[in-house]
Amino acid sequence: MTHPLPRLSAPGWLPAVRERLEALLRNGSGQGLPVMFDFDNTIVCGDIGEATLAMLVRDGVLEPGRVPELLGRSFVTSEGRLCSIQSSTDLTEYYEALLAPTAHGRSDPTPLATGYTWAVEVMQGLRLSDVVRATQKVLALSQPGREQFLTVTPGHSAYPVPFFYPEVVELITELRRHRFEIWIVSASNVWSVRCLVSLGLNPLLREAGVDQGIPPGQVVGVSTLMTDDAGRLYKDAVMIREREAYAALDLDFLDTLRLTSWLQYPVPTYSGKVGVIWDVLGRRPYLAAGDSPGDHAMLSFSENRLWIARLEKPDYQQATLRLIDRADSKHWLIQPVLCRKTPSFISDLSRVPQVLGEPPVKVRESIALIDSLANQRS
């Protein structure tokens, strides 16, 4: 069966990125080549792991009193502030402090890893159905292209409600249509990511005429061992292959399983993503897409790299340009996006002031960095 030549028509693509992606699609069409995507702020605008944590806290499913001492110990932040569960406005404030907890500050090469794993470990004792139901509630709030927040404590903590980037949905549609093998490797809890893929992304792919979405077994995220009422332990990597009800996120079945605090390894954060890729593929991906330094190892391991450049994050752009300087810049595609006020892909950096008015300082810094790379290539 032949397919039309791949075409990316969504308006947000940078013209040069669109052209190169279409070439990659043509060159790899029909070969079953693997493509790896990060999820948060790559496929969706926002972070489903954080939003689910926020929903669990807001609804009182996760409360400070049920956090064991080992996961709620006090520490002094890099700014010298004492942080504890008791002094935090809510659990998400403690989580935010854990996203950069060490005294090393900018010298820490993996600052977010502790917070990402804690966000899953702290759910120990919850039934898996609690996590999936909270994710479904977040998804029900999602509105494409709109910045809206899930408030945990008014005036203190709020998290963006994720929505799917139409450009990335289009890219995945073309990849599936041309028989690429799609994988998602995320630092969010795996059950929330699978829920959004099953209830959000795959229906969008079907609407676009793709007969097969992304199988749940090709969605990898942070997970802990699970236990049943008899005290037996289960691994996500095995359950996803052996239990259909588990893979289908059947809530009755998920009611029978509780989370423990024991992480399943490798944990897909930073270089752990390469460990996951090696476990599931045993080879380099044809293409990988990501948006943060936590994706750098995965991107460097791939033959081709799509960088989703969040303009509000100039430190991410600076770190990525340093990485590109050490690698082959010809295999990097840089696609700018805005994640605040008017979240969208940006097809022309010169038009950002028309979208935002006077761009914030961080956005201007990111634009200058991306322009400097473009000048080096020309």
N, C-alpha and C positions, 0 to 999 in steps of 0.2 A: 504493500500500500504506500503510495507516494503522498507527501504532504506539501502544501504551498510553501514557498520560501519563507523563512521566519521574518516577521515584521513586528517591530515595536512601535506602536502608534500613540501611546499615552503621551500627553504633552509635556510632562515634567522632565523627560530625559535630556541631559546635555547632549547636543548633536553628536559630538565626537564619541561619547560613551554609547549612545544608541548604535552608531555605525560599527563600533568594535564589538559590541555584544551580538549584533546580528551576524557579524563575520564568525564569531565563535560558535554561534548556533548552527550556521551553515556547515562549518568545518567538522563539527562533531555530531551532526544529525544522524540518527539511526544506529549509533554505536553503543548505546547503553552506558555512556560515560557518566561517572559520578560527579555530582555538584553538591557542595556543602553550603548551607545557609546558617548563619546566626539567626536568632529569632527577634529578640527585643531590639527595637530601633533599627532593625534591618528589614524584616518582613512586615512588622507592625511599627507604628509610631507610638512609643511608650514601652513600658516594661510590665508584662503580665505577671511575673513573679512578685514584683513589688505591689502591684495593684491587688493581687489575691491576698497577700499578707495584710495589706491595708483593710480589705473587706473583712477578713477574719478578725482583725483587731476591732474594727468599728462595730461589728455585730456582737462582740463579746465572746466569740468562740475561742479566741486567744486572749488570755488575761495574764497580767504580771504574776498573780499568785500561783499559776500552774507552771511557771518556768522553773526548772530545776536549778539548783545553785551553780552547777557546773556551766550551764548555758547563760546564767545571768550575773556572773561575777562582776564586780566593779573594776574599773581601770581608769587610768589617766590618759586623756587624749593627747595627740601631738601638740595641741595648743595649750596643754597644761590644765585642762578642765577635768574634774572628777566626774565620771559618768557611771551611773548605776541604774538598775531597773527602777528602784524606788524613787530616784530623783527625776526620771524621765517623764515627760507628759504622757506618753503612751509607748507601747513597744516599738512603734516605728521610729521614734526618736532615738531609742537605743540602737536600733538597726542602722540608722544613718551614721551614728558615731562609729559603728563597726566597719563602715565602708572605707575608713582610713584610720585604723586604730593605733598603728605603731608610732613610735617616737622617731622613725626614720623620715617621715614626711615625704617629700618628692623623691627621696632616694629609694623608696620602697618600690620594686619593680612590679609587684602584684598587690596593690593596696586594696582592691575590692573583693578579693577572694574570701576573706574571713566573713564579711557581711553576706555575700551570696550563699555560702554554705550554712551560715547561721539561720538565714531566712527559711531554710528547709529543716534544719535540725530542731528549731524551736517548735515545729509543728508535731513533735513527738507526742504520741498518745492520741492524736486526732485520728478519726476514721478517714480513710481515703475519700469517702463520699463527702465529708465536710470540705475538703480541699476543692473537689470538683464542683460542688454546689456553689461555693464562693466564687469560683472562676466563672461559672455560668451567670452569676449575678453581675459580675464585671462586664461580661460580654453583652449582656442585655442593655447596658448603659452606653455602649460604643456607638458613635456616630461618625461616619467617614469624613475626614477633612476638618473636623471640629476639635478645637482645644477645649477639653472639659476635664474637671478634676473630681476625684473621689476623696472627699474630706473625711479624715479620721477624727481629729480633734479640731474644732473650729478655731481659726486663728493660729494654729500651730503646725499641723501636718496634713498634707493633701498630695495625691498622686495622680498623674495623667491617666485617663481611661484610654487604653490602647485601641487603635483602629488600623486596618490593613492599608498599606501603601498601594494604590492602584497600579503604579508602575511595577512594583515587585510581583504583585499578583499576575500582571501581564507577562513578566519575564518567566515566572514559574509555569504559566500556561503554555508558553512557547517551548520551554524546556521539556515539559511532559509531552506535548504534541509531537516533538521530535525525538522522543524516546530516550531522554536523559534520565538518569537515576537520581532522584532528589532526596537529600538527607537534611535534617535540621539538627544542629548541635547547639544547645542552649545552656546558659548558666542559671536559668530559672528552674523551678521545680518541674519535673518532666510531665506530671499529670495536668498541670495548668496549660502547658504548651500543647500537649496532645488534645486537650479539650478545645482550644482555639483552632487547631488544625482541623479537627473533626467537625466542629459546629460552625466554624467561620470560614476557613480557607478552602477546604474541599468543596463546600457548596458553591463558592465563587468559581472554582475551577470547572465544576459541572455546568454552571451557567454559561461558561465560555466554550463549552463543547468538548471538554477533556473527559474521557471516559473513566480514567483512573486518577484519583487524587494521591495524596502522600500517605502511604500505609503507616499505621501507628508504630510499627516496629522500626521505621526509619526516622523516628523522632526521639532524640536522646537529650536528656536533661539531668539536672542534679536529682538524685533520689537517695532515700535511705532504705535499709532493709525494712521489710514489713513483717508483721506478726499477726497470727489469728488467735482466736480465743483459747486454743490449745497450747499456745506459746511457740509454735513452729515459726521458723524464719523463712522469708522468701525474698528473692532478688528480682528487681524490675527486668533486668536483661533476660532472665529466663521466663518469667511470667508472661512477658509480652509475646513470646513464641508459643507458649504451651496452653494458655488459658484464654479462650475466645472472649469470655465475659469481661476479663480484665482488659484486654486490648480494646474492647468496645466501650469501655468506661461505664459498664452496667452498674447503676447505683446500688442495686440490691446486693450484687457481689462485692462492690467496694465497701459496703457497710460491714463486711466480715473481716476487713483488714485494717490494722492500725499502723501508723508510722512509728518507727523507733528513732533513736538519735544516731544510729550507726550508718555512716555514709557508704554508698556503693562506689567502688573505685573502678576505673579512673574517674575522677570528678571533672566534668567538662568546663573548667575555668582555666584561662591562660593556656599554658602548654599542655594541660590536661585534655584540651580539645584534640590535640594531635594524638594523644594516647587513645582517645575514643575512636578517632578516624582509623588509626592503625588496627584497632580491635575489630571494627566493623567492615573495613575495606582491605587493609593490608597493602595499600598503595596510596599515591598522591591523588587528590581530586583534580578533575579537569578545570574546575572553577570553584572559588569560594567567595562568599560575600559576608562582610561584617562591618561594624561601625565603631568599635572601641579597642583600646590596647589589649583587652582581654581576648580579642580575635586575632591579634598579630601573629601568633605562632601558627594558627590554622591557616591564615592567609599566606604566610611565608612558605608553608608546606605545600600549597597548591600550585598548579601550573600557571593559572591565571587568577587575578584578584580584583574583586569589585569592592571598593571602599565607599561606604555610605558616610559622607563627610557632614556630620552635624555642625552647622555653622556656629551654634552656641557653645561649642567645645573647642576653642583654639588650642588648648593643651593636647587634645587628642590629635589634632592636625599636625602639631609640631612633632609629636612622638612618631606619627606615621611618616612624615617627611624624612625624619632621621632613619627610619627603617628602609624607606625607598632608596635613600642614598647608599645604603649598604647592599642593596639588591638590584635586580634588573628592572629599571623603571618602565621598560616597554610592556611589561606584563601586569601593570597596575592601571585600573580604571577608577577615576575619582568622580563620584556623583554627589554634588552638594545637595543638602536638604535643610529645611527649617523645621524645628520641632516645637516652636512656641508662637503664640499669637495667630499666625496663619500657617499651620504646619503643612508642608508640601515639599515635593521635589522641586529643584530650581534648575530651569533649563538655560538660564542666562544670568551670570553673576552680576552683570551691570544693571539688572532690573530689580535687584534686592531692595534698593531704596523706594521703588514704586510699590513694593509689597509691604514694607515695614515703616515707611517714612524714614526718619533718620535712624540708620541701623545702630544697635547697641555696640559698645566698644568691642566686646568679644566676637561679634559677628564680623566686624570690620577686620579684626585681627585674622580670623579664619580666611576671609576672602583674600587678604594680602598673601597669606601663606600658600593658598591654592594657586593664586596668580603667579607666585614666584616659581612654583613647580612647572606651570605651563610655559613660562618664559625659558626655563632651563631646557625643556624638551624641544622648543622651537629653534 
